């Protein structure tokens, strides 16, 4: 397991602290992704993806863009230093992906021996990798072949190198990366623009979400809509209208997705005319609108100083988000184990639900123990005593990213 700090130190973090909202919502996204990966879990009927086009993965990728800018944005101004840090991060993500593939294949082979009736190799779709490793393993190493359910980290590996370009663009014009992302999303959706390799998660279609996260993090604090009520009645009214539009859009998307169809006897009940929003070929084009609505509501309704962010439960979830790379790998493996155990034992909804809750508990415990495990594997480093350097005053007018008190992460 890679033991690099999953979340590198962010610009200004030591001076002003982390924005707990980023960690908490990313932790919630990771826990939700885990639930969605457990086949047959009754809890998946209540996750974000069942109430419109937005999924927990959208939230995760958006926050990856936010964290990427906060962690590397200032370093990228120094050229080589930022690129080295970013390259190191990519190396750990790549190692995490390979570890995920190895664990998935190992689990499939083990389950195939214990419970042959499960047909685990077929279930995990690793037959070609097991039968012809000499041919397939090099393709896996080059990311030409990505096993089933292992597609998120390769997509992230493609998005990470775009960070310097996005940062450069956002400093020319704030909305330029978002505009580029819209073009790529339209091309991927309507004209089938694709990477040379066929992946379940097409990076071109996800660039917009990642770029939007970077843009959000780079937004000057003085211009963000947080707490705009004191800045004048006109701006307050504009914010209220946007809030009403955001809530209305999310309600429309929920009605279009008809989550109540999961209830026995209600499968055929839908709102006439709205289902086209989630079933048509152009549905992916409106997915970012739902994500934008969610982001707006969080910014308006969840201040960085919210008291509930300091509660033990929120801190526990925040630990999952803070160590997102190892927690994603662990969560994916736990979801695979829960799925095959449920299939092997012909588990009922109650059994699968219990396995899901157990997996969540294991993830929360792993996130709490991860910092200690990481510290134990690193040799102690003696640091010579140095006199503290004077702190330079921040230049007036400098854009204040999310990493300025008290909303940094």
C-alpha positions in Angstrom: 0.0 0.0 0.0 1.4 3.4 -0.9 2.2 5.3 2.2 2.8 8.8 0.7 0.7 11.4 2.5 -2.5 11.1 0.6 -3.2 14.8 0.9 0.0 16.8 0.4 0.5 19.9 2.5 -1.5 22.7 0.9 -0.5 26.3 0.5 -1.3 28.2 3.6 -2.6 25.1 5.4 -0.1 25.4 8.3 -0.9 29.1 8.7 -4.6 28.8 8.8 -5.7 25.2 9.0 -7.7 22.9 6.7 -11.1 23.4 5.3 -13.0 20.5 7.0 -15.8 20.7 4.4 -13.4 19.3 1.7 -12.4 16.4 3.8 -15.9 15.7 5.1 -17.6 15.8 1.7 -14.9 13.8 0.1 -15.1 11.3 2.8 -18.9 11.0 2.3 -18.3 10.6 -1.4 -15.8 7.7 -0.8 -18.2 6.0 1.6 -21.0 6.4 -1.0 -18.8 5.0 -3.8 -18.1 2.0 -1.5 -21.9 1.4 -1.0 -22.6 1.8 -4.7 -19.9 -0.9 -5.5 -21.5 -3.5 -3.2 -23.7 -5.5 -5.6 -27.2 -6.0 -4.2 -26.8 -3.6 -1.3 -30.1 -2.2 -0.2 -28.4 1.0 0.9 -27.4 1.8 -2.7 -31.1 2.7 -3.3 -30.6 5.8 -1.1 -27.3 7.1 -2.5 -26.8 10.2 -4.6 -26.8 8.6 -8.0 -30.4 7.4 -7.4 -31.7 11.0 -7.2 -30.6 12.4 -10.5 -27.6 12.2 -12.8 -25.1 13.3 -10.2 -23.1 10.6 -8.5 -20.6 10.4 -5.6 -17.9 10.1 -8.2 -18.8 13.5 -9.5 -18.3 15.0 -6.1 -15.0 13.0 -5.6 -13.5 14.3 -9.0 -14.6 17.9 -8.3 -12.9 17.8 -4.9 -9.9 16.2 -6.5 -9.6 19.4 -8.6 -10.1 21.6 -5.5 -7.4 19.7 -3.5 -5.1 19.6 -6.5 -5.0 23.4 -6.8 -4.6 23.9 -3.1 -1.8 21.4 -2.9 0.1 22.3 -6.0 -1.1 25.6 -7.3 1.4 27.7 -5.5 4.3 25.2 -6.2 3.5 25.3 -10.0 4.4 28.9 -10.0 7.9 27.8 -9.2 8.0 25.6 -12.3 10.1 22.5 -11.7 9.3 22.2 -8.0 5.6 21.9 -8.6 6.0 19.5 -11.5 8.2 17.3 -9.4 5.6 17.2 -6.6 2.9 16.5 -9.1 4.9 13.7 -10.7 5.5 12.1 -7.4 1.8 12.2 -6.7 1.1 10.6 -10.0 3.5 7.8 -9.2 1.6 7.0 -6.0 -1.7 7.0 -7.8 -0.3 4.7 -10.4 1.0 2.4 -7.7 -2.4 2.5 -6.0 -4.0 1.4 -9.3 -1.6 -1.5 -9.8 -2.2 -2.6 -6.2 -6.0 -2.5 -6.9 -5.6 -4.7 -9.9 -3.3 -7.2 -8.1 -5.8 -7.4 -5.1 -8.7 -7.8 -7.5 -7.1 -10.7 -9.3 -5.9 -12.3 -6.1 -9.4 -12.1 -4.7 -10.9 -13.6 -7.8 -8.5 -16.5 -7.7 -9.0 -17.1 -4.0 -12.8 -17.0 -4.3 -12.7 -19.3 -7.3 -10.9 -21.9 -5.1 -13.2 -21.5 -2.1 -16.6 -21.2 -3.9 -16.3 -22.4 -7.5 -20.0 -21.9 -8.1 -19.5 -18.1 -7.8 -17.3 -18.1 -11.0 -15.3 -15.2 -9.5 -12.9 -14.9 -12.4 -15.9 -14.3 -14.7 -17.6 -12.1 -12.1 -14.6 -9.8 -11.9 -14.0 -10.0 -15.7 -10.3 -10.9 -15.2 -10.4 -14.0 -17.4 -8.0 -12.8 -20.1 -5.6 -11.5 -17.4 -5.5 -14.9 -15.7 -5.4 -17.0 -18.9 -2.9 -15.0 -20.8 -0.8 -12.9 -18.4 2.2 -12.6 -20.7 0.1 -10.8 -23.2 -2.3 -8.8 -20.9 0.0 -7.8 -18.0 2.1 -5.4 -20.2 -1.1 -3.8 -21.4 -2.3 -3.4 -17.9 1.0 -1.7 -16.9 0.6 0.7 -19.9 -3.1 1.3 -18.9 -4.2 -0.1 -22.3 -6.3 -2.6 -20.4 -8.2 -1.6 -17.3 -10.0 -4.4 -15.4 -13.6 -4.0 -14.4 -14.3 -1.6 -11.5 -10.7 -0.4 -11.6 -11.2 2.6 -14.0 -11.3 5.5 -11.6 -7.6 5.8 -10.8 -6.5 5.6 -14.5 -8.9 8.4 -15.3 -7.4 10.4 -12.4 -3.9 9.7 -13.7 -4.9 11.3 -17.0 -6.5 14.3 -15.3 -3.6 15.0 -12.9 -1.1 16.1 -15.7 -3.6 18.6 -16.9 -3.4 20.5 -13.6 -0.6 22.8 -14.7 -2.5 23.7 -17.9 -5.7 24.3 -16.0 -3.8 26.6 -13.5 -2.2 28.5 -16.4 -5.6 28.9 -18.1 -7.5 29.9 -15.0 -5.0 32.7 -14.4 -5.7 34.1 -17.9 -9.4 33.9 -17.6 -11.3 32.2 -14.8 -13.8 30.4 -17.0 -11.4 29.3 -19.7 -10.8 25.7 -18.3 -14.6 25.3 -17.8 -15.3 26.4 -21.4 -12.7 23.9 -22.6 -14.3 21.2 -20.4 -17.7 21.9 -22.0 -16.2 21.5 -25.5 -14.6 18.2 -24.5 -17.8 16.9 -22.9 -19.9 17.8 -25.9 -17.4 16.1 -28.2 -17.2 13.0 -26.0 -21.0 12.8 -25.8 -22.2 13.7 -29.3 -19.2 12.9 -31.5 -17.7 10.0 -29.5 -14.3 11.7 -28.9 -12.3 9.0 -27.1 -8.8 8.3 -25.8 -7.0 5.6 -27.9 -8.0 3.0 -25.2 -11.5 2.1 -24.2 -12.0 2.8 -20.6 -15.2 2.7 -18.6 -14.5 6.3 -17.4 -13.6 8.4 -20.4 -11.2 11.2 -19.2 -12.4 13.7 -21.8 -15.9 13.5 -20.4 -14.7 14.1 -16.8 -12.3 16.9 -17.6 -15.0 19.5 -17.0 -15.7 18.3 -13.5 -12.0 18.3 -12.6 -11.4 21.7 -14.2 -14.5 23.1 -12.4 -12.9 22.0 -9.1 -9.7 23.8 -9.9 -11.6 26.9 -10.9 -13.6 26.8 -7.7 -10.4 26.6 -5.6 -8.8 29.4 -7.4 -11.8 31.7 -6.9 -10.7 34.8 -4.9 -12.3 34.6 -1.5 -13.6 38.2 -1.6 -15.7 37.2 -4.7 -17.1 33.9 -3.4 -20.8 33.8 -2.6 -20.3 32.7 1.0 -22.0 35.0 3.5 -23.1 37.5 0.8 -26.1 38.6 2.8 -24.1 41.4 4.4 -22.8 42.7 1.0 -26.0 44.4 -0.1 -29.6 43.6 -0.7 -29.1 43.2 -4.5 -26.4 40.5 -4.2 -28.4 38.8 -1.5 -31.5 38.6 -3.7 -29.4 37.3 -6.6 -28.1 34.6 -4.3 -31.6 33.7 -3.2 -32.8 33.4 -6.8 -29.8 31.1 -7.6 -30.6 29.0 -4.6 -34.2 28.6 -5.6 -33.1 27.6 -9.2 -30.6 25.1 -7.8 -33.2 23.5 -5.5 -35.8 23.4 -8.3 -33.4 21.8 -10.7 -32.4 19.1 -8.2 -36.1 18.4 -7.6 -36.8 18.1 -11.4 -33.9 15.7 -11.8 -35.1 13.6 -8.8 -38.5 13.3 -10.4 -37.0 12.4 -13.7 -34.9 9.7 -12.2 -37.9 8.4 -10.2 -36.0 6.8 -7.2 -39.3 5.3 -5.9 -39.2 2.8 -8.7 -36.9 0.7 -6.5 -39.8 0.0 -4.2 -41.7 -3.2 -5.1 -44.9 -2.4 -7.0 -43.8 1.1 -8.1 -41.4 0.1 -10.9 -43.7 1.4 -13.6 -44.5 4.7 -12.0 -42.8 7.7 -13.5 -43.4 11.4 -14.3 -44.4 11.7 -18.0 -42.0 13.7 -20.1 -39.2 13.9 -17.5 -37.6 10.5 -18.0 -36.0 11.7 -21.2 -33.7 13.9 -19.1 -32.0 10.8 -17.7 -32.4 8.3 -20.5 -31.5 10.2 -23.7 -28.1 10.1 -25.4 -27.5 13.7 -24.5 -28.2 13.2 -20.8 -24.5 13.4 -19.8 -24.5 17.0 -21.1 -26.8 18.1 -18.3 -25.0 16.1 -15.5 -22.8 19.1 -14.6 -25.8 21.3 -14.0 -26.9 19.0 -11.1 -23.3 19.1 -9.7 -23.2 22.9 -10.0 -26.5 23.1 -8.1 -25.2 20.9 -5.3 -22.0 23.0 -5.0 -23.9 26.2 -4.9 -26.2 24.9 -2.1 -23.2 23.7 -0.1 -21.4 27.0 -0.4 -24.5 28.9 0.6 -25.7 26.6 3.4 -22.6 25.0 4.9 -20.1 27.6 6.1 -16.6 26.6 6.8 -17.2 27.4 10.5 -20.3 25.2 10.8 -20.3 23.6 14.3 -21.3 20.2 13.1 -18.0 19.9 11.2 -16.3 19.6 14.5 -18.4 16.7 15.8 -16.7 13.4 16.3 -18.8 11.8 13.5 -17.8 14.5 11.0 -14.2 14.2 12.0 -14.3 10.4 11.4 -15.7 10.9 8.0 -13.2 13.7 7.3 -10.4 11.3 8.0 -11.6 9.1 5.2 -11.6 12.1 2.9 -8.2 13.3 4.0 -6.6 9.9 3.1 -8.5 9.4 0.0 -6.1 7.3 -2.1 -5.6 4.5 0.4 -9.2 4.6 1.5 -10.4 4.3 -2.1 -8.2 1.2 -2.6 -9.3 -0.3 0.7 -13.0 0.5 0.0 -12.9 -1.0 -3.5 -11.4 -4.2 -2.1 -14.0 -4.3 0.8 -16.8 -3.8 -1.8 -15.5 -6.7 -3.9 -15.3 -8.9 -0.8 -18.8 -8.0 0.4 -20.2 -8.6 -3.1 -18.7 -12.1 -3.5 -19.5 -13.2 0.0 -23.1 -12.1 -0.6 -23.2 -14.1 -3.8 -21.4 -17.1 -2.4 -23.7 -17.4 0.6 -26.8 -16.5 -1.4 -27.2 -13.7 1.1 -30.5 -11.9 1.5 -30.9 -8.2 1.5 -30.4 -8.2 5.2 -27.1 -10.0 4.9 -25.9 -7.7 2.1 -27.0 -4.7 4.1 -25.1 -5.9 7.1 -22.0 -6.5 5.1 -22.2 -3.0 3.7 -22.5 -1.5 7.1 -19.5 -3.6 8.3 -17.5 -2.3 5.4 -18.3 1.3 6.3 -17.1 0.6 9.9 -13.9 -0.9 8.6 -13.2 2.1 6.4 -13.8 4.5 9.3 -11.5 2.5 11.5 -8.8 2.2 8.8 -8.9 6.0 8.2 -8.4 6.6 11.9 -5.5 4.2 12.1 -3.9 5.2 8.8 -1.8 8.1 10.1 -0.3 5.9 12.8 0.5 3.2 10.3 2.1 5.6 8.0 4.2 7.1 10.7 5.3 3.7 12.0 6.6 2.8 8.5 8.8 5.9 8.3 12.1 6.1 10.0 12.4 9.0 12.5 14.1 12.0 11.1 16.1 14.3 13.4 15.6 17.9 12.6 18.2 20.4 13.8 17.0 23.3 15.8 16.5 26.4 13.7 15.6 29.9 14.6 12.1 30.8 13.3 12.2 32.9 10.2 10.2 36.1 10.1 6.8 35.7 8.4 6.4 37.8 5.4 3.2 39.8 5.1 0.8 38.6 2.4 0.9 40.9 -0.6 -2.3 43.1 -0.8 -4.7 42.2 -3.6 -3.3 38.7 -4.0 -6.1 36.2 -4.9 -7.1 34.4 -1.7 -7.8 30.7 -2.6 -9.8 28.3 -0.5 -6.6 27.8 1.5 -7.1 31.1 3.4 -8.6 31.1 6.8 -10.9 29.7 7.7 -11.8 27.7 4.6 -8.6 26.1 3.8 -7.9 22.4 3.3 
